[in-house]
Amino acid sequence: MLLPSLFYFAFCAQYLWQHVSPWLPVLTLIVLLSTAILWLLTACTDPGIIPRAALQCQCPEIQNDVARVTGCRPLAFDGVDCITRSEEEQGYRFCETCNIIRPPRASHCRDCDNCVLRFDHHCPFVNNCIGQRNIIFFNGFLISVAFLGIDVFGGIAIWYAQLKGAGSIPVVSLLALAPGVLLLPCVLALAGFHAWLTCTGRTTKEVLGRNRHGSHSTQGENQGSSRTSTICH
């Protein structure tokens, strides 16, 4: 949306301010700023990374905090990597990359190489995982981008409709907006999909994994593990 937004403020904003309503460019600027802020919050917020066993071993004071947040028992650090049968049935898994027990709905991200609480997906556009702690910022970012697209292309459409007879419209610049026009429906669909996920209390990983494999568990659920977890009896 950066290129269409630049076009909007370079060519359309002044005309809309003077001949339609000053509120149109003002509201578009507000939405643009909110989109940038939400992008930064999504990219810079810890998604819910569970500290590895090595870090917990070096900082024993965080073990109880990790156990409280994840609902898992503190690590024993006795060399025995195992979970109980009861824990496995409740959805707990042992990650052999991080050497920790992770709670249900957490997963190991192959891109970040960390276990993340309530893992949704890894987003390349923000270069961060989307998880328990930043999902609200990500959803806000998607909604803000959707509104920004509507504001920008709506303003451009009004500007074009009123000036197309003047013969002063930069056609080449309009053609440069074509990719944004084509991507806008995708952004709207993605925002709608994540709004549905929020309303149903599900994650992208759970929905796509279920559709692909016929269950809520996904292939590679134990990513980062080279073998199955040892069960304590």
Helices and strands as residue ranges (DSSP letters): H 2-7, I 8-12, H 13-19, H 23-44, H 53-58, G 60-62, H 63-70, E 82-84, H 85-89, E 93-95, E 100-102, E 107-109, E 114-116, E 121-123, E 128-130, H 135-163, H 171-176, H 178-200, H 204-213, E 230-232
